[in-house]
Amino acid sequence: MAPPTKNSLLIKALQKREHWALKQLYNTYWKKMFVYAYKIIADQALCEDIVQDIFVSIWEKAPNSDIQHLESYLFKALKYKIANSLRDAKYTRINEGVIAKLPSENNTKTTVEFQDLEKQVLQILDTLPKKCRNVFYLSRIEDYNNLEIAQELNISVRTVETHISKALKHFRFHFPHLLTLTFMLLKIF
């Protein structure tokens, strides 16, 4: 049997929650991990947070972990954290763009337009047959799924789908140019 390596001793000490082991691990790998992350992300604060999160996670999971190769484990964790961070940043930028295009609450013209559109949507909704209107209301306004609607109204899921399809065709006929906006607004009120 081979003698224990420095890393295997470090792993065993971490599993026993010995603070010196975490400090040693941190001092050995922090700078390498930070530089690696910074080459990809180029945001000092974010890179520091990512690396810090990995060390916190290792400390929390150490007693139950079965790490065999410490350095490869650390850098694999770092790659996943970087990938998640990049994904989240992309999502945030997209959302910020959408939010920036939304009108402000104080815009009277937009408020009036919204109220007019809401009124038109409710008027069109009232022209649907009662069962179809109920199904559509539960689906789009109350945000029930098809199975919940079927159970609530004691009808089949297929019937729910048929009613929703019928209501969508009805709205498409009355709002051909505003369909997307209409259904986005239906989720709001």
ABEGO torsion letter per residue (X at the ends): XBBBBAAAAAAAAAAAGBAAAAAAAAAAAAAAAAAAAAAAAGBAAAAAAAAAAAAAAAAAAAAABBBABAAAAAAAAAAAAAAAAAAAAAAAAAAAAAAAABBBAABAAAAAAAAAAAAAAAAAAAABBAAAAAAAAAAAAAGBBAAAAAAAAGBBAAAAAAAAAAAAAAAAAABAAAAAAAAAAAAAX
